[in-house]
Amino acid sequence: MEINQSFQPGEVVYIIIRNPHAQDVAHVQQAAVVQDPESHTGLSLFIHETYFPLTEEFAVYQTEEEAEQAYQEAFDSPDTGGETYYG
């Protein structure tokens, strides 16, 4: 199934996004699923006043809890002793 078929315009989703200026900094960000303003056939994520094509390149989560869990699994290293890192 294509990722565009999993979501509907108007849905609020959550993604893990990296800071483009500091690749070791990431956080969970809320995004809106919208009709792609350029192609009108696909969907986009609207984040920070910018449209991003909704593709397999984004790990998109239905709930903030799912995104937070994935974030912890990806970025909470064992050597931090379980401390929360807000990078």
C-alpha angles and dihedrals in degrees: 000000000000115000092238089063091058096062139050129213110266095034119131113223137171129234136179107241130187125220105251090215097048114032093192090063120083137155143174111269131190114231137180123231108226139168108274105258093209105043101024087203100076139043132255137196113239110212130157093354090304133108120227121186110250100242139147087268089081123071099220122191129196094217136034089234091059091049093047091050091051090047092053091048092050102038109023101091120199092238092066090068092236093299116150114251116207096180 
